[in-house]
Amino acid sequence: MNNYSQLGETVTLTAPYAVSSGEGALVGSLFGVATGNVASGAEGEFLTCGVVVLKKTSAQAWTQGAKVYWDNAARECTTTASTNALIGCALSAAANPSATGAVRLNGAVA
């Protein structure tokens, strides 16, 4: 097969805003977590699959398996769908209040 390009677990993306290592970013319909600091408009490596601990809306309690969305305005995860992008599901429960939650990434937003 000569049309295979890569696994796609980590991909090079152009950051839509400055992103620190371990923070998420939404690039069109693709969500990724920066593996290093990336300046706004610069290319960097982003993890698109796997389990990551991300900043979440502190005042929310998560249950295991709950759908997790990316609030691009607040740049944090939430369980509120509205206009937010679905990025995965909660791997474990997260208390209210808590600053972070474990998210199993889907690879692309829905």
C-alpha positions as CSV (number, residue, x, y, z in Angstrom):
1,M,0.0,0.0,0.0
2,N,1.7,3.2,-1.1
3,N,-1.0,5.7,-0.1
4,Y,-0.5,5.3,3.7
5,S,0.7,8.5,5.3
6,Q,0.8,8.1,9.1
7,L,-0.9,6.7,12.2
8,G,-2.4,10.1,13.0
9,E,-2.2,9.8,16.8
10,T,0.1,12.8,16.7
11,V,-0.2,15.3,13.9
12,T,1.3,18.6,12.8
13,L,-1.3,21.4,13.0
14,T,-1.2,25.2,12.8
15,A,-2.2,26.6,16.2
16,P,-5.2,29.0,16.0
17,Y,-3.9,30.7,19.2
18,A,-1.0,30.3,21.5
19,V,-1.1,26.9,23.1
20,S,1.1,25.7,26.0
21,S,2.2,22.1,26.2
22,G,-0.6,19.9,27.5
23,E,-3.4,22.4,26.5
24,G,-6.0,21.7,23.9
25,A,-6.8,23.5,20.7
26,L,-9.6,23.2,18.1
27,V,-8.3,23.5,14.5
28,G,-11.4,23.3,12.2
29,S,-13.0,20.0,13.0
30,L,-9.9,18.5,14.6
31,F,-9.1,18.7,18.3
32,G,-5.6,18.1,19.6
33,V,-3.5,18.5,22.7
34,A,-0.2,20.3,22.2
35,T,2.9,18.2,22.9
36,G,5.0,21.4,23.4
37,N,4.4,25.1,23.4
38,V,3.1,26.4,20.1
39,A,2.8,30.1,19.1
40,S,-0.3,31.4,17.5
41,G,-0.1,30.7,13.7
42,A,2.9,28.4,14.1
43,E,3.0,24.7,13.4
44,G,3.3,22.2,16.2
45,E,2.7,18.6,17.2
46,F,-0.8,17.8,18.6
47,L,-2.0,14.5,20.2
48,T,-5.4,13.6,18.7
49,C,-6.0,10.2,20.3
50,G,-5.5,8.7,23.7
51,V,-6.3,9.7,27.3
52,V,-5.3,13.1,28.6
53,V,-6.0,15.1,31.7
54,L,-7.4,18.5,30.6
55,K,-8.7,21.7,32.2
56,K,-12.4,21.5,32.8
57,T,-15.3,23.6,33.9
58,S,-14.7,23.4,37.7
59,A,-18.4,23.7,38.7
60,Q,-19.3,20.5,36.8
61,A,-19.3,16.9,38.1
62,W,-18.4,14.3,35.5
63,T,-19.5,10.7,35.4
64,Q,-17.5,8.0,33.8
65,G,-18.3,7.8,30.1
66,A,-20.0,11.2,30.0
67,K,-19.6,13.0,26.6
68,V,-17.0,15.7,26.9
69,Y,-17.0,18.9,24.7
70,W,-14.4,21.6,24.0
71,D,-15.5,25.1,24.9
72,N,-13.3,27.0,22.5
73,A,-14.1,30.5,24.0
74,A,-13.1,29.4,27.6
75,R,-10.5,26.9,26.2
76,E,-11.6,24.2,28.6
77,C,-13.6,20.9,28.6
78,T,-17.3,20.8,29.5
79,T,-20.2,18.4,29.6
80,T,-22.4,21.2,28.1
81,A,-23.1,20.5,24.4
82,S,-24.7,23.7,23.1
83,T,-22.3,25.0,20.4
84,N,-19.3,23.2,21.8
85,A,-17.4,20.5,19.9
86,L,-17.6,16.9,21.1
87,I,-14.0,15.7,21.7
88,G,-14.4,12.5,23.6
89,C,-15.7,11.1,26.8
90,A,-14.8,11.2,30.5
91,L,-12.5,8.2,31.4
92,S,-13.3,8.6,35.1
93,A,-15.6,10.6,37.3
94,A,-14.5,14.2,38.2
95,A,-15.9,16.1,41.2
96,N,-17.6,19.4,41.5
97,P,-15.4,21.4,42.0
98,S,-12.3,20.2,40.3
99,A,-10.0,21.8,37.8
100,T,-9.2,18.9,35.6
101,G,-10.7,15.7,34.2
102,A,-9.4,12.6,32.3
103,V,-10.7,12.6,28.7
104,R,-10.4,9.8,26.2
105,L,-10.1,11.7,22.9
106,N,-12.1,10.7,19.8
107,G,-9.6,11.9,17.2
108,A,-12.0,14.3,15.5
109,V,-14.9,16.5,16.7
110,A,-18.4,15.7,16.0
